Amino acid sequence: MWQSLEGRPQPFVPPREAAFDEHVTFHGPLPIGRLVGRDALFERVYLPLARSFPFAQRQPYLFLGGRFEGEDWVATSGDLAGVMVTDWLGLPAPQRPVRLRFGEFYRVAEGRIVEIRCLFDILGLAAQAGYPLLPPFEGGAVTPPGPCAGNGLCLHLQDADETRRTLNLVEAMIDGCNRLDRRGLDSMGMEAFWHPDMVWHGPWGIGSCYGFREFQNYAQGPSVASFPDRTGGHHRARIAEGVTAAFTGWPSLKGSFTGAAFHGLAPTGKPIGMNLMDFYVRRGARLHENWVLIDLIDFWAQCGVDLLGRIPRLKAAERGGLAAN
């Protein structure tokens, strides 16, 4: 569907309309949200992207397919790279090359795409444009690379036994996460599922973690501290192929924001849900790499904060600073 954008940078051509069912549903990040119908999908998603990135290269580094609860899914993640020339979703165009990280799940029925789950790292794009909308964070503030072994694209038939091993490991890890109790991280037993030299690539605002200790200190630990009753595994799709796996849910993680502050946001004491996507690569008997996309704009909105609404104030402050100089 996207092959025309997967070579060198070239004019952004939206995918073929015939690939989509007329009544396709799209579940995307705020401020896009939920759309119904092929026309709405193109008008709100693909055509605005084409205007903002007239020359672009789509660089997927994860691609896999599978069945979940009797339905066929294809999942992919990577970057869209190009010069952003017009504003997009309220983000000012920096007029220079940027990388927009994406994650997508497509449900296919009778040869057409009938459902899409999509997340963009919009906050990461805003930071590249000069508008960091969240406080500084301890994880690495980089656009993450793909798998270190280059084994994330399942373009050929994968070994069924390897696929089962990967899916069983991911599901066992989810079960471990859901053993969370008042003992905190120790109750989850994550050491059994992850390599000590694991790599975790979260969204901008949380960042990348290198090694199991950083993962617990910068990513999983703060989440557990903020949402002490959190549960995961609320999935719309969960698939594996070979040594890769992926899942998504709307929301995938649920809990109550009753613990510590979360990346500078004070607890609300109310229930929350996080729309997210996880992509994995297994190495041997344990998980080695994990790419995570979270709709943090939606999460902050649940807590009464309009992150994108901060951009006009930042622009005004920028203009004021230029005037003062």
C-alpha positions in Angstrom: 0.0 0.0 0.0 2.8 2.4 0.9 5.5 1.0 -1.4 5.7 4.2 -3.5 7.1 6.1 -0.4 9.5 3.4 0.7 12.4 4.3 -1.6 14.2 7.5 -1.8 12.4 10.7 -0.8 9.8 11.6 -3.5 6.4 13.3 -3.9 4.0 12.1 -1.2 1.3 10.1 -2.9 -1.5 8.9 -0.6 -2.3 5.2 -0.7 -4.7 3.8 -3.2 -8.3 4.4 -2.2 -9.3 0.9 -3.5 -7.3 -0.6 -0.6 -9.9 0.6 1.9 -13.4 -0.4 2.6 -15.9 2.5 2.0 -16.9 2.4 5.6 -13.4 2.0 7.1 -13.0 3.2 10.7 -9.9 5.1 11.8 -8.8 5.4 15.4 -6.0 7.9 15.7 -4.3 10.2 18.1 -5.7 13.5 19.3 -6.5 15.9 17.8 -7.6 13.6 14.9 -9.5 11.0 17.0 -12.0 8.6 15.5 -13.1 8.8 11.8 -15.6 6.8 9.8 -15.5 6.4 6.1 -12.9 6.4 3.4 -13.6 10.1 2.5 -13.0 11.3 6.0 -9.8 9.2 6.3 -8.3 10.9 3.2 -9.6 14.4 4.1 -8.4 14.3 7.7 -5.3 12.1 7.6 -3.6 11.4 4.3 -4.2 14.6 2.3 -3.1 16.9 5.2 0.1 14.8 5.5 0.7 15.1 1.8 0.4 18.9 2.0 2.7 19.1 5.0 5.3 16.7 3.6 5.2 17.1 -0.2 8.4 15.1 -0.5 8.8 12.3 2.0 10.2 8.8 2.6 8.4 6.2 4.6 10.9 4.1 6.5 9.2 1.1 8.3 11.5 -1.0 10.4 8.8 -3.3 11.9 6.2 -5.2 9.9 4.2 -8.3 10.9 0.9 -10.0 10.5 -1.3 -12.4 12.4 -4.8 -13.3 13.7 -6.4 -12.2 16.9 -9.8 -13.4 18.1 -10.6 -14.6 14.6 -9.6 -11.4 12.7 -6.6 -10.7 10.4 -4.3 -7.9 11.4 -1.1 -6.3 9.9 1.0 -4.0 12.1 3.9 -1.8 11.2 6.0 1.0 12.8 8.8 3.3 11.6 9.3 6.9 10.5 8.1 9.3 7.9 11.1 11.5 6.9 10.9 14.7 5.0 10.8 18.5 5.0 7.7 19.8 6.8 6.6 22.8 4.8 3.1 23.6 6.1 1.5 23.4 9.5 0.0 20.1 10.6 -2.5 19.5 13.4 -1.6 23.0 14.7 2.2 22.4 14.7 4.1 25.2 13.0 6.1 23.9 10.0 9.9 24.2 10.7 10.7 24.3 7.0 13.5 21.7 7.5 13.8 17.9 7.6 12.0 16.1 10.4 11.1 12.5 11.3 7.6 11.6 12.3 7.4 8.3 14.1 4.3 6.2 13.4 2.7 3.0 14.5 -0.2 1.4 12.6 -2.5 -1.6 12.9 -4.7 -2.6 9.9 -7.6 -5.1 10.1 -8.2 -6.7 6.8 -11.4 -8.5 5.7 -12.3 -9.7 2.2 -9.2 -8.1 0.7 -9.8 -4.6 2.0 -8.7 -2.6 5.1 -11.8 -2.2 7.3 -10.2 -0.8 10.5 -7.1 1.2 11.3 -5.4 2.0 14.6 -2.8 4.6 14.2 -0.5 6.6 16.5 1.9 9.4 15.5 4.5 10.8 17.9 3.1 14.3 17.6 4.9 15.6 20.6 8.2 14.4 19.2 7.5 16.3 16.0 6.6 19.4 18.0 9.9 19.2 19.7 11.7 19.0 16.4 9.8 22.1 15.3 11.1 23.9 18.4 8.1 23.5 20.6 8.8 21.0 23.5 5.4 20.6 25.2 6.4 18.5 28.1 9.1 18.9 30.8 12.6 17.5 30.4 12.8 13.8 30.9 15.5 11.3 31.9 15.2 8.9 28.9 17.1 9.5 25.7 15.5 12.3 23.6 16.1 10.8 20.2 14.0 9.5 17.3 14.7 5.7 17.9 16.2 3.4 15.3 14.8 0.1 14.2 15.9 -3.3 15.5 19.7 -3.6 16.0 19.7 -6.9 14.1 17.6 -5.6 11.2 15.1 -8.4 11.8 11.8 -6.5 12.2 10.4 -6.8 8.7 8.5 -10.1 8.3 8.2 -10.1 4.5 8.4 -13.9 4.2 6.9 -16.9 5.9 8.1 -17.2 9.5 8.7 -20.3 11.5 5.5 -21.2 13.4 7.3 -22.5 16.5 9.3 -19.2 16.7 6.0 -17.3 16.4 4.4 -19.3 19.2 7.5 -18.7 21.4 7.3 -15.0 20.9 3.6 -14.7 21.5 3.8 -16.9 24.6 6.6 -14.8 26.0 4.8 -11.5 25.4 1.6 -12.8 27.0 3.6 -14.2 30.0 5.1 -10.7 30.4 1.7 -9.1 30.3 0.5 -11.5 33.0 3.5 -10.5 35.1 2.7 -6.8 34.7 -0.8 -7.6 36.0 0.5 -9.2 39.1 1.2 -5.7 40.3 0.4 -5.2 44.0 1.5 -2.9 46.9 5.1 -4.2 46.6 5.4 -2.3 43.4 7.9 -3.3 40.7 9.1 -6.4 42.5 5.7 -8.0 42.4 5.8 -8.0 38.6 8.9 -10.2 38.2 10.0 -8.4 35.0 13.6 -9.8 35.2 12.3 -13.1 33.9 11.1 -11.6 30.6 13.8 -9.0 29.6 17.4 -9.2 28.7 19.6 -7.1 31.0 20.8 -5.1 28.0 17.3 -4.5 26.7 16.3 -1.4 24.8 13.0 0.4 25.4 12.0 3.2 23.0 9.0 5.2 24.4 7.4 8.3 23.0 8.8 11.8 23.3 8.3 12.9 26.8 9.5 9.6 28.3 12.3 8.7 25.8 14.5 5.7 25.2 15.9 3.5 28.0 19.1 1.4 27.6 19.3 -1.5 29.9 16.8 -3.1 32.3 17.6 -0.7 35.2 17.0 2.4 33.1 13.8 0.8 31.8 12.6 0.3 35.4 13.9 3.7 36.6 12.7 5.9 33.8 9.7 4.1 32.2 8.0 1.3 34.1 8.8 2.6 37.6 7.2 6.1 37.2 4.1 4.5 35.6 3.6 2.1 38.5 4.2 4.9 41.0 1.6 7.2 39.3 -1.0 4.5 38.6 -0.6 1.9 41.4 -3.7 -0.1 40.4 -2.9 -0.1 36.7 -3.7 -3.2 34.5 -2.7 -3.9 30.9 -3.7 -6.3 28.2 -6.9 -4.6 27.2 -6.1 -5.2 23.6 -7.9 -4.7 20.3 -5.2 -6.7 18.6 -2.2 -8.8 19.8 -0.1 -10.7 17.2 3.3 -12.2 16.7 5.3 -13.4 13.7 8.7 -15.0 14.0 10.7 -13.1 16.7 8.5 -10.0 16.4 5.2 -9.2 18.2 2.9 -6.2 18.6 -0.3 -5.2 20.4 -2.6 -2.2 20.7 -5.6 -1.2 22.7 -7.9 1.8 23.0 -7.1 2.0 25.9 -4.6 -0.7 26.4 -3.6 0.3 30.0 -6.2 1.3 32.6 -5.8 2.6 36.1 -6.4 5.4 38.5 -4.1 8.4 38.7 -3.8 8.3 42.5 -0.1 8.0 43.1 2.9 10.2 42.3 3.0 13.0 39.7 3.5 11.8 36.2 6.2 13.7 34.2 5.3 16.9 35.9 1.5 16.3 35.9 -0.2 16.3 39.3 -2.4 13.3 40.1 -6.1 13.8 39.5 -7.4 10.9 41.7 -9.5 9.8 38.7 -9.6 6.8 36.4 -7.4 7.1 33.3 -6.7 5.0 30.1 -3.8 5.1 27.7 -4.2 4.4 24.0 -0.9 2.7 23.1 1.0 0.4 20.8 3.9 -1.9 21.7 6.2 -3.6 19.2 8.7 -6.2 20.3 11.7 -8.2 19.1 12.7 -11.3 21.0 16.3 -12.5 21.3 16.5 -16.1 22.5 14.3 -16.7 25.5 13.7 -13.1 26.4 12.5 -9.8 25.0 15.3 -7.6 23.8 13.8 -4.5 22.1 10.5 -2.7 22.6 9.0 0.3 20.7 6.1 2.0 22.5 3.8 4.8 21.2 1.3 6.4 23.6 -1.2 9.1 22.8 0.1 11.4 25.6 -2.0 14.3 24.1 -5.1 12.3 24.9 -3.8 11.3 28.4 -3.0 14.9 29.3 -6.5 15.9 28.0 -8.1 13.4 30.4 -6.2 15.3 33.1 -7.6 18.6 31.9 -4.5 19.8 30.1 -4.5 20.9 26.4 -0.9 20.3 25.3 -1.3 21.6 21.8 -3.0 24.6 23.2 0.4 25.6 24.6 1.8 26.3 21.2 0.2 29.8 20.6 1.7 30.9 24.0 5.1 29.5 23.1 4.9 31.3 19.7 3.9 34.6 21.4 6.8 34.2 23.8 9.2 33.5 20.9 8.0 36.6 19.1 8.4 38.7 22.3 11.9 37.4 22.7 12.8 38.3 19.1 11.3 41.8 19.5 13.3 42.3 22.7 16.5 41.5 20.8 
